[in-house]
Amino acid sequence: MKSFSKKLSVILVLLLVFSMSFTVLAQDDRALLGKLDMDEVIQFTNLDSYNEAPELKEMVENGELPPLEERLPSTPLVRQSETMVDGAGIYGGVWRDTFAVPIDGWNWGAGNVQGYFGIHQILHESPLLRGEMWKLNQPDPVPNLATDWEWTDDGKTLVMNFIEGAKWSDGEPFTTEDIAFTYNDLILNEQITSTATADDWTYGGEVTELEVIDDTTVEWHFGAEYPMSALSYFDRNNFPVSPKHVYERFHPAYTADANYEDYPTAIPAHDVPIVTMGAWVPIRYSAGEQLVMVRNPYFWQVDEAGNQLPYMSEVRFMEAESGETRTNNLVSGEGDRTNLENPSTFAMVRQESLKEDSNFTMSFGPFTSMYRLEMNLSKDYGVSDDREAELRKLFRDKKFRQALSHAIDKEALSSGAFPGPLTKEYHGAYPDGSVYHSDENTTVYDYDPEKAKTILKEEFGFEDTNDDGILNWPEGTAVAGDELIIQLKTNEDSAASVQASEALVPMLREVGINIRLQVLSGPNNTARTDSGDFDLNVARNDQVGTPYYFMDLVGPISSSTPGYHQEGSENPRELLPFEQEIADLLQELRLTRTAEERTDILHEIERIYTENIYTIGLYQLRQGLAINNRFKNIPSDLPPYLYDYMVNAMPIQIIWVAEEDQYDELFLDEIPLEDAYSGTEWSSK
C-alpha cells in the first residue's frame, strides 16, 4: 500500500508540474506564436556590408574562397531580428544531435532517405516553407528560394520569382533550371519515386505545366482557377530542390548511357561531400556511427547586420538504433535536443529537467500527435492468398470495422502509455489540438467487447468451433474452418507504436481474434505499406492536425494515398462510397480560397471519416520539446509540431551559443571547396 501511495504522489506532483509549465509558457514575453507580420520574419534586400565566420574569412585571405560579396546573392534572404529572442548571435560552436534511420543515399529527388531527425531539413531547400507559419498573424507559406509570387487575373497562372545569384555549396549557380529539373524530370517522372507525384499537381483534370521565363522567373499554368492549396506543395516536404548540374549526368533524359534503375543510387551514403543549398554540408559519414556537417560557405542567408548564417560552425549527428537514444543523449548531456514523442519517457525527462544542474528545458504543446489502427482497404492490391482476400472483404465492411473499434479499450491504451494530462483517448480524424476538430462531428464507438462479439457472430457468422478462444471462419468463405488470424505490423522506430500494438493483442484476442504482431524496421515497414503487403498497421501521425497541408493523410487525394488504400499497378482502385465522398471533398478543398470554406469542408470530412471508421483512433498526446539551455534564440512557445516539426519551424541557422558554452569545433579545416567535390566518386569534374 505504501508503494502505491508513493507512486500516486509522484504522479500527482508530475501532473502539477506539467500544468504549471503550460501556464508559464502562456505568460512568457519570449513567445512568438501568431505575433509577426511576414516582413518581420524575412526580407530580401541588399545590405551595405557583410561579415562572415572567422574560418571562412581566413580561407578568403588565403585565396581558397572568393570574397563573401561574390558568394552571396545580389539580394540575400535577411533573417529579421524580431524572430531572434536573444538577438543576433556570435559565430562558433557545435549542434549535437541523434538520428535512428539509416541514410539510403543523397539523391533525395529520387526518394532517398537521409536519416530524418532533422537531417532532411538541414539539407533540403524549397521554394516556400510551411514550418515557420506558426509565427505569423496571417499564416501563409514563407518565401525561401522563391522571393514572391502573384496570380494572374484569371487565377490559372502563378508567376513566381526566385532569388537571384544564390549558389549551391560547390559554387555553381542556383537558377530556375533547378526548379524545372526537380518538377519535370523528378516529380512528374513516373519512373522516379519522388516526394510528390503528378497527382499532387493535377487540377481540373490537367497536370500543372511549368514554363521557365528566365533564370529567376517561372510561370505555373493550372487547369483550375486559384488552386491555393498548390502553395503548400512548394514546401521542402514535397518540393526539395535537386541540383540539376549534379544529377543530370545520371538521368536518362540527359545522359545516353544512364538508366532509371541506377538513378536512385547515383550518390551512395558514404560519398561525401554532397551539393546542397542548406546551411551545413555533410563531409563525413560512417554508417552506424556519425554524420558530420560543416558550414556552407555559399549559404545565401544573413542576419540584419549582414552576418552570413549559420552562426554555429558544425552539426554532428550520432547514429543510433532507436529514437529513444536521442532523448537519453539529451538527458546525459551528450545531445542538444529531442522531440518528446514516446510517453514512456515523459516522467523521466521531466524529473531530470527539474534538477538544479539540468542542462535542458522542456515544454509541451496541445494534442497534435496520435496513434491509429489502419486497416488495408485495398480490394486486391498486395493480396497473395485466400486468407488475405477474405480479410480485405471484412476490412471494407463498416460493421467489421465497428466490431474492431468496440473491441479496443482506448482509455486503457491512453492510461497505459502515460496517465495524466498529456495523453487521452482518440476517436477521430483530427486530434483535439487541431482547429478543425469538433466533437459534434465525431462519431464515437465506445469500448464494448460484448457488442464486438455479437457483431462478429450475427453479422459475419464467426464462431469458436473448437473452444480454444479463437473464432473460426464460417462456411461460405474460401478459408472456412480456419482460425481468424490477422497480422498487425508496426514500426520499431516508434516505441509507443510498439507498446500500443502489444496492448492490442490481448484486447482483440478477448473477442476471438488472433493477432500476429510484426515489429519491422522503418524501411521494411514502409516497403510493406507501399507494396500493400499487410493486414493491419499501427502508426503514429503528427500531421493530421493541419489537414489542409496534409490531405494525403486524410483520404484518397492521389492514387498512392492514403497508405492503407493505395492503387496497384494491375487493377484500378475501388473506393468505398464514403471514401469517394471524402475524395470529392478533398478536391474541392484544394480549390478553396477562404478559411471559412476550408473549415466547413474539413468538418464534413471529419463527420464522414469517423462515422465510417476510416481508421480506428487509439490515443492522442501532447508532443513535447526539450532543448539544451545553452542554445540562444529559442522562443519559449516554439511548437514541437504545428505546421511542421521543430527543425522546420525554427530556422536553426539563427540559433547560437555563448562563447563560454561552446564546444570545440573539430572539422573547421574540412569545409569543402570545389576540389573536395571533384574527389567524390560521383563527380565527373
C-alpha positions in Angstrom: 0.0 0.0 0.0 2.9 2.4 0.8 4.4 1.6 -2.6 1.1 2.5 -4.4 0.7 5.7 -2.4 4.3 6.8 -3.2 3.8 6.1 -6.9 0.5 8.1 -6.8 2.2 11.0 -5.1 4.9 11.1 -7.7 2.3 11.1 -10.5 0.3 13.9 -8.8 3.4 16.0 -8.4 4.3 15.5 -12.1 0.8 16.4 -13.2 1.0 19.7 -11.2 4.4 20.5 -12.7 3.2 19.7 -16.2 0.1 22.0 -15.7 2.4 24.7 -14.3 4.6 24.5 -17.4 1.7 25.4 -19.7 0.9 28.5 -17.6 4.5 29.7 -17.7 4.6 29.5 -21.4 1.4 31.4 -21.9 2.7 34.3 -19.9 6.3 34.4 -21.3 7.2 37.5 -23.3 9.7 35.4 -25.3 6.7 33.9 -27.1 6.2 34.5 -30.9 3.1 32.4 -31.7 1.0 34.4 -34.1 2.6 37.7 -33.4 4.6 38.6 -36.5 4.0 40.0 -40.0 5.8 38.4 -42.9 8.3 41.2 -43.2 9.2 40.8 -39.6 10.3 37.2 -40.3 12.3 37.6 -43.5 13.1 40.2 -46.2 15.1 40.1 -49.4 17.3 43.1 -49.5 20.8 44.3 -50.3 22.7 45.4 -47.2 25.6 47.9 -47.1 28.2 45.4 -45.9 28.5 41.8 -44.9 30.5 39.7 -42.5 31.4 36.0 -42.3 32.7 33.4 -39.8 36.4 33.6 -39.0 37.2 30.3 -40.6 35.7 31.5 -43.9 37.4 34.9 -43.7 40.7 33.1 -43.3 40.0 31.0 -46.4 39.3 34.1 -48.4 42.5 35.7 -47.2 44.4 32.5 -48.3 42.8 32.7 -51.7 40.9 29.5 -51.2 37.4 31.1 -51.4 36.0 34.0 -53.4 35.1 37.1 -51.3 31.8 36.9 -49.5 30.1 39.5 -51.7 30.7 37.2 -54.7 29.3 34.2 -52.8 26.1 35.9 -51.7 23.1 36.7 -53.8 22.5 40.2 -55.0 19.7 40.5 -52.5 20.2 37.7 -49.9 17.4 36.4 -47.6 17.7 38.5 -44.5 16.5 36.9 -41.2 14.9 39.7 -39.2 15.7 40.5 -35.6 12.1 40.2 -34.5 12.4 36.4 -34.7 15.6 36.4 -32.6 14.5 36.4 -29.0 18.1 36.6 -27.8 19.3 38.9 -30.6 21.9 38.4 -33.3 24.4 35.7 -32.5 28.1 35.1 -32.5 30.0 32.6 -34.6 31.2 29.2 -33.4 30.1 26.1 -31.6 28.5 22.7 -32.4 25.0 21.4 -32.7 24.9 17.8 -31.4 22.0 15.5 -32.4 21.0 11.9 -32.9 19.2 10.0 -35.8 17.9 6.5 -35.9 17.1 5.9 -39.6 19.9 4.7 -41.9 20.9 7.0 -44.7 19.9 5.5 -48.1 22.0 7.9 -50.1 22.0 11.6 -51.1 19.6 11.6 -54.1 16.6 13.0 -52.3 14.9 13.8 -55.6 14.6 10.0 -56.2 13.2 9.3 -52.7 16.4 8.6 -50.9 16.1 8.9 -47.1 18.8 11.0 -45.4 18.1 9.7 -41.9 15.3 12.1 -41.0 15.5 13.5 -37.4 16.4 17.0 -38.8 19.0 15.9 -41.4 16.5 16.4 -44.3 15.6 19.9 -43.0 19.2 20.9 -43.0 20.0 19.6 -46.5 16.8 20.3 -48.4 15.7 23.8 -49.6 12.5 24.5 -51.3 10.6 27.4 -52.9 8.5 28.0 -49.8 8.3 26.9 -46.2 5.3 25.9 -44.1 7.1 25.3 -40.8 7.6 28.9 -39.9 3.9 29.8 -40.4 3.3 29.4 -36.6 4.9 32.8 -36.0 2.6 34.7 -38.4 -0.5 36.6 -37.5 -1.8 35.7 -41.0 -0.4 32.2 -41.7 0.8 31.8 -45.2 3.8 29.9 -46.7 7.0 31.7 -46.0 9.2 32.7 -49.0 12.5 30.8 -49.2 14.1 30.2 -52.6 11.1 31.9 -54.1 11.0 35.5 -53.2 7.5 36.4 -54.2 4.6 35.2 -56.4 1.4 36.6 -57.9 -1.7 35.2 -59.5 -2.8 36.4 -62.9 -6.4 37.8 -63.3 -7.9 34.5 -64.5 -6.4 32.7 -61.5 -4.9 29.9 -63.7 -1.3 31.2 -63.8 1.0 31.7 -60.9 4.0 33.9 -61.6 6.9 33.0 -59.2 10.2 34.8 -58.8 13.3 33.2 -57.3 16.4 34.5 -55.5 19.0 35.9 -57.9 22.7 35.0 -57.7 22.4 32.3 -55.0 24.8 29.4 -55.3 25.0 25.7 -54.4 27.6 24.6 -51.9 30.0 23.8 -54.7 29.8 27.4 -56.0 27.6 26.6 -59.0 24.7 29.0 -59.6 21.2 28.2 -58.5 18.6 29.0 -61.2 15.1 28.2 -62.3 16.7 25.3 -64.3 17.0 23.5 -61.0 13.3 24.1 -60.3 12.4 22.8 -63.8 14.6 19.8 -63.3 13.0 19.0 -59.9 9.5 19.4 -61.2 9.6 18.0 -64.8 12.3 15.3 -64.5 11.7 14.1 -61.0 8.2 14.9 -59.6 6.3 14.3 -62.9 8.5 11.4 -64.0 6.6 8.2 -63.3 9.8 6.2 -63.4 11.3 8.0 -60.4 10.0 7.8 -56.8 10.0 11.4 -55.8 8.5 13.1 -52.8 5.4 14.1 -54.8 3.6 12.9 -57.9 1.7 14.2 -60.9 -1.5 13.5 -59.0 -0.5 16.2 -56.5 -0.1 18.7 -59.3 -3.3 17.8 -61.1 -6.1 20.5 -61.0 -9.2 20.4 -63.1 -8.1 17.2 -64.6 -4.9 18.7 -66.0 -1.3 18.3 -64.8 0.2 21.7 -64.0 2.6 23.0 -66.6 5.8 24.8 -65.7 7.1 27.5 -68.0 10.6 28.9 -67.4 10.7 32.6 -68.3 14.3 33.3 -67.3 16.9 32.4 -64.7 14.8 33.9 -61.9 11.1 33.6 -63.0 8.7 30.8 -63.8 5.0 30.5 -64.5 2.9 27.7 -63.3 -0.1 27.1 -65.5 -3.0 25.3 -63.8 -6.1 23.6 -65.0 -8.4 25.3 -62.5 -8.8 28.8 -61.1 -6.9 29.8 -58.0 -5.7 26.4 -56.7 -4.5 27.9 -53.4 -3.5 24.6 -52.0 -0.7 24.3 -54.6 1.3 26.7 -52.4 1.6 24.1 -49.8 3.3 21.7 -52.2 6.2 24.1 -52.7 7.4 23.1 -49.2 10.6 21.1 -48.6 8.5 18.0 -47.8 7.1 18.0 -51.3 9.5 20.0 -53.4 13.1 19.6 -52.2 15.1 21.1 -55.0 17.7 19.0 -56.6 20.8 20.5 -58.3 20.5 19.8 -62.0 24.2 20.2 -62.6 24.9 17.2 -60.3 22.1 14.8 -61.1 21.6 15.3 -64.9 24.6 13.2 -65.6 22.8 10.2 -64.0 19.4 11.0 -65.6 18.4 9.1 -68.8 16.7 12.3 -70.1 20.2 14.0 -70.2 22.8 11.2 -70.4 22.7 8.5 -73.1 24.2 5.7 -71.1 22.2 6.4 -67.9 19.2 4.3 -66.8 16.3 4.6 -64.3 17.3 1.5 -62.4 20.6 3.1 -61.3 19.4 6.6 -60.9 18.2 6.4 -57.2 21.6 5.1 -56.1 23.6 7.7 -58.0 25.3 9.1 -54.9 25.7 6.5 -52.1 25.7 7.4 -48.4 29.5 7.2 -48.0 30.3 9.5 -50.9 30.6 13.0 -49.4 30.7 16.0 -49.5 27.4 16.4 -51.3 26.0 19.5 -53.0 23.3 21.3 -51.1 21.7 24.7 -50.6 21.4 24.1 -46.9 23.3 25.9 -44.1 25.7 22.9 -43.5 27.3 20.4 -45.8 27.8 16.7 -45.0 31.6 16.0 -45.1 31.9 12.7 -43.1 29.6 9.7 -42.7 30.3 6.4 -41.0 27.3 4.1 -41.2 26.0 3.3 -37.8 28.3 5.9 -36.1 28.3 9.5 -37.1 27.4 12.1 -39.7 29.4 15.4 -39.6 28.4 18.6 -41.3 30.2 21.9 -41.5 29.1 25.4 -42.5 28.2 26.0 -46.2 30.5 28.9 -47.4 27.9 29.7 -50.1 24.9 29.9 -47.8 22.6 32.6 -49.1 21.1 33.9 -45.8 22.3 36.7 -43.5 21.1 38.5 -40.4 20.1 42.2 -40.3 23.7 43.2 -39.5 24.9 41.4 -42.6 26.4 38.4 -40.8 26.3 35.3 -43.1 24.4 32.5 -41.5 24.6 29.9 -39.9 26.1 31.1 -36.6 27.2 27.6 -35.5 30.1 26.0 -37.3 29.3 22.3 -37.1 26.5 19.8 -36.8 27.2 16.3 -35.6 24.6 13.6 -35.7 25.2 10.3 -33.9 23.5 7.3 -35.5 21.5 5.1 -33.1 19.2 2.1 -33.3 16.2 3.9 -31.7 14.8 7.4 -31.4 14.9 6.9 -27.6 18.7 7.3 -27.8 18.2 10.9 -28.8 16.3 11.6 -25.6 18.8 9.7 -23.5 21.6 11.7 -25.1 20.0 15.0 -24.2 19.4 13.9 -20.6 23.0 12.6 -20.3 24.5 15.9 -21.7 25.6 14.3 -25.0 22.9 15.7 -27.2 21.2 19.1 -27.6 17.5 18.5 -28.3 14.8 15.8 -28.6 11.2 15.6 -29.5 9.2 14.1 -26.7 7.0 11.6 -28.6 7.3 8.5 -26.5 5.1 8.7 -23.4 7.1 6.2 -21.5 9.9 8.7 -21.3 7.8 11.7 -20.2 8.2 11.3 -16.5 11.9 10.6 -16.6 12.7 13.5 -18.8 10.5 15.9 -16.7 12.2 14.8 -13.5 15.6 15.4 -15.0 14.6 18.8 -16.2 13.7 19.9 -12.6 17.2 19.2 -11.3 19.2 22.3 -10.4 22.0 21.3 -12.7 19.7 20.3 -15.6 21.2 21.1 -18.9 17.9 21.4 -20.8 14.4 22.9 -20.7 11.2 21.1 -21.8 7.7 22.2 -22.8 4.6 20.6 -24.2 2.1 21.8 -26.8 -1.6 20.9 -27.5 -2.8 17.5 -28.6 -1.4 17.2 -32.1 0.1 13.7 -32.2 -2.0 10.5 -32.3 -1.8 6.7 -32.8 -4.3 5.0 -35.0 -5.0 1.5 -36.3 -5.1 1.4 -40.1 -6.9 -1.4 -42.0 -5.8 -2.4 -45.5 -8.8 -1.3 -47.5 -7.4 -2.3 -50.9 -9.6 -4.9 -52.5 -6.8 -6.8 -54.2 -3.5 -4.8 -54.1 -1.0 -6.9 -52.2 -3.3 -9.9 -51.8 -1.4 -13.1 -52.1 -3.8 -15.8 -50.8 -7.4 -16.6 -49.8 -7.0 -15.5 -46.2 -5.9 -12.0 -47.3 -8.6 -11.8 -49.9 -11.3 -12.7 -47.3 -9.8 -10.2 -44.8 -10.0 -7.4 -47.3 -13.7 -8.1 -47.6 -14.0 -7.8 -43.9 -12.0 -4.6 -43.7 -14.1 -3.0 -46.4 -17.3 -3.7 -44.4 -18.2 -1.0 -41.9 -19.7 -3.5 -39.5 -16.4 -5.3 -39.1 -14.6 -2.1 -38.6 -17.2 -1.3 -35.9 -16.5 -4.6 -34.2 -12.8 -3.9 -34.1 -13.4 -0.5 -32.7 -15.7 -1.8 -29.9 -13.0 -4.4 -29.0 -10.4 -1.7 -28.3 -10.2 0.0 -24.9 -8.8 3.4 -25.9 -8.9 4.7 -22.4 -6.7 1.8 -21.2 -4.3 2.4 -24.1 -4.0 6.1 -23.2 -3.5 5.4 -19.4 -1.1 2.7 -20.2 1.0 5.0 -22.3 1.2 7.7 -19.6 -1.5 8.6 -17.0 -2.3 12.3 -16.8 -2.9 15.4 -18.9 -0.5 14.5 -21.7 -2.5 11.6 -23.2 -6.2 10.9 -23.9 -8.3 8.6 -25.9 -8.7 9.4 -29.6 -11.7 8.7 -31.8 -11.5 10.8 -34.9 -9.9 12.2 -38.0 -8.1 15.1 -36.3 -6.6 15.3 -32.9 -8.2 17.6 -30.3 -5.5 20.3 -30.7 -6.5 20.8 -34.3 -8.5 24.0 -35.1 -10.6 21.8 -37.4 -11.6 19.2 -34.8 -15.2 19.3 -33.5 -16.7 16.9 -31.0 -20.1 17.4 -32.8 -18.7 16.0 -36.0 -17.1 13.0 -34.3 -18.9 9.6 -34.0 -17.6 7.7 -31.0 -17.7 3.9 -30.9 -17.3 3.1 -27.3 -15.4 0.2 -25.8 -17.9 -2.7 -25.7 -16.3 -6.2 -26.3 -19.7 -7.9 -25.9 -21.1 -5.8 -28.8 -18.0 -6.7 -30.8 -18.6 -10.4 -30.2 -22.2 -10.1 -31.2 -21.4 -8.3 -34.5 -18.7 -10.9 -35.4 -21.2 -13.7 -34.7 -24.5 -12.4 -36.0 -23.3 -10.3 -38.9 -20.4 -12.5 -40.2 -21.1 -15.9 -38.8 -17.9 -16.3 -36.8 -17.9 -18.9 -34.1 -15.3 -20.6 -31.9 -15.8 -24.2 -33.2 -13.1 -25.9 -31.1 -13.4 -23.9 -27.8 -9.8 -22.6 -28.0 -10.9 -18.9 -27.7 -10.2 -18.1 -31.3 -13.0 -17.6 -33.8 -13.2 -19.8 -36.9 -14.1 -18.6 -40.4 -17.7 -19.5 -41.3 -18.9 -21.7 -44.2 -19.1 -19.9 -47.5 -15.7 -18.3 -47.2 -12.6 -19.5 -49.0 -10.9 -20.3 -45.7 -13.9 -21.9 -43.9 -12.9 -23.5 -40.6 -9.6 -21.7 -40.3 -8.8 -19.5 -37.3 -9.4 -15.8 -37.6 -5.8 -14.7 -37.8 -4.8 -11.1 -38.6 -1.3 -9.8 -38.9 -0.5 -6.5 -37.3 2.6 -4.6 -38.2 4.2 -1.5 -36.8 7.5 0.4 -36.9 10.2 -0.5 -34.4 11.5 3.1 -34.5 8.4 4.2 -32.6 8.5 2.7 -29.1 5.0 3.9 -28.3 3.6 2.3 -31.5 5.1 -1.0 -30.5 3.6 -0.6 -27.0 0.2 0.2 -28.4 0.4 -2.8 -30.8 1.4 -5.1 -28.0 -1.6 -3.9 -26.0 -4.0 -4.6 -28.9 -3.1 -8.3 -29.0 -4.9 -9.3 -25.8 -7.8 -6.9 -26.4 -8.6 -8.4 -29.8 -8.0 -11.9 -28.5 -10.7 -11.3 -25.9 -13.3 -11.1 -28.8 -11.7 -14.1 -30.6 -9.2 -12.6 -33.0 -5.7 -14.0 -33.1 -3.4 -11.1 -33.7 0.1 -11.9 -35.0 2.3 -8.9 -34.3 5.2 -8.0 -36.6 7.6 -5.3 -35.4 9.5 -4.1 -38.5 12.4 -1.7 -39.2 11.5 1.7 -40.6 12.4 0.9 -44.2 10.8 -2.6 -44.1 7.7 -1.2 -42.6 7.4 1.5 -45.3 8.1 -1.1 -48.0 5.4 -3.4 -46.8 2.9 -0.5 -46.7 3.8 0.7 -50.2 3.5 -2.9 -51.6 0.1 -3.4 -49.9 1.6 -6.4 -48.1 -0.1 -6.0 -44.7 -3.4 -6.5 -42.9 -3.4 -4.0 -40.0 -0.9 -1.3 -39.2 -0.4 0.8 -36.1 1.1 4.2 -37.0 1.9 7.4 -35.2 0.9 10.6 -37.0 1.8 14.1 -36.3 0.4 15.9 -39.3 -3.3 15.3 -39.3 -3.9 18.3 -37.0 -3.2 20.5 -40.0 -5.2 18.5 -42.6 -5.2 21.3 -45.2 -1.5 20.8 -45.6 -1.5 17.1 -45.4 -4.6 16.0 -47.3 -2.8 12.7 -48.3 -3.2 11.5 -44.7 -7.0 12.3 -44.6 -8.1 10.4 -47.7 -7.6 9.5 -51.4 -6.1 12.7 -52.8 -3.9 10.6 -55.1 -3.5 7.1 -56.3 -0.9 6.3 -53.7 -2.8 7.9 -50.7 -3.8 7.1 -48.1 -1.1 4.5 -47.5 -3.7 1.9 -46.3 -5.6 2.1 -49.6 -3.2 2.5 -52.5 -3.9 1.7 -56.1 -2.0 -1.2 -57.5 -0.4 -1.5 -60.9 -2.8 -4.1 -62.3 -6.3 -3.3 -61.2 -7.9 0.1 -60.7 -8.7 1.1 -57.1 -12.3 0.6 -55.9 -13.0 3.3 -53.4 -15.7 2.7 -50.9 -18.7 5.1 -51.3 -17.7 7.1 -48.2 -14.1 7.3 -49.5 -15.4 8.7 -52.7 -17.2 11.4 -50.8 -14.0 12.3 -48.9 -12.1 12.2 -52.2 -14.5 14.7 -53.8 -14.4 17.0 -50.8 -10.6 16.9 -50.8 -10.6 18.0 -54.4 -13.0 20.8 -53.5 -10.7 21.7 -50.6 -7.8 22.2 -52.9 -9.6 25.0 -54.7 -11.0 26.8 -51.7 -10.0 30.5 -51.3 -11.3 31.3 -47.8 -10.7 30.0 -44.3 -14.4 29.6 -43.8 -14.8 27.3 -46.8 -11.9 25.2 -45.6 -13.3 24.8 -42.2 -16.8 23.7 -43.5 -15.3 21.1 -45.8 -12.9 19.7 -43.2 -15.7 19.5 -40.6 -17.8 17.5 -43.1 -14.8 15.2 -43.8 -14.4 14.6 -40.1 -18.0 13.6 -39.9 -17.8 11.2 -42.7 -14.4 9.8 -41.6 -15.4 9.0 -38.0 -18.9 7.8 -38.9 -17.5 5.2 -41.3 -14.5 4.4 -39.1 -11.9 5.1 -41.9 -9.2 4.3 -39.3 -9.6 3.4 -35.7 -8.2 6.0 -33.3 -6.2 4.6 -30.4 -4.9 7.6 -28.3 -3.6 11.1 -28.7 -0.9 13.0 -26.9 0.7 16.4 -26.4 4.1 16.4 -28.1 7.0 17.8 -26.1 10.2 19.6 -27.0 13.4 19.5 -24.9 16.4 21.7 -25.8 19.8 22.4 -24.3 19.8 25.5 -22.2 23.0 26.8 -23.9 21.1 27.5 -27.2 20.0 31.1 -27.8 17.1 32.3 -30.0 14.7 29.5 -29.0 11.3 31.1 -28.5 9.5 29.9 -25.3 6.5 28.7 -27.3 8.3 27.0 -30.2 5.8 24.2 -31.0 7.0 20.6 -31.0 4.8 20.3 -34.0 2.3 22.6 -35.7 2.7 23.1 -39.5 5.9 21.0 -39.3 8.5 19.7 -36.9 10.6 21.9 -34.7 13.6 21.8 -37.1 11.4 23.2 -39.8 9.5 25.6 -37.5 12.7 27.1 -36.1 15.4 28.2 -38.6 18.3 26.5 -36.8 20.8 28.7 -38.7 19.9 31.5 -36.3 20.5 29.5 -33.2 23.7 30.4 -31.4 25.7 29.6 -28.3 27.6 32.0 -26.0 31.4 31.6 -26.3 31.8 30.2 -22.8 29.2 27.5 -23.6 30.6 26.4 -27.0 32.1 23.0 -27.6 35.3 22.9 -29.7 34.9 22.5 -33.4 36.9 19.6 -34.8 36.4 19.9 -38.6 37.0 23.6 -39.5 39.7 22.6 -41.9 37.4 20.3 -43.8 35.0 23.0 -45.2 34.6 21.7 -48.8 35.9 23.7 -51.7 35.5 22.8 -55.4 38.3 20.3 -55.2 36.6 18.4 -52.5 33.6 17.7 -54.8 35.9 16.7 -57.6 37.3 14.0 -55.4 34.0 12.2 -54.9 33.1 9.0 -56.8 30.1 10.6 -58.4 31.8 13.7 -59.7 32.7 13.9 -63.4 34.9 17.0 -62.8 
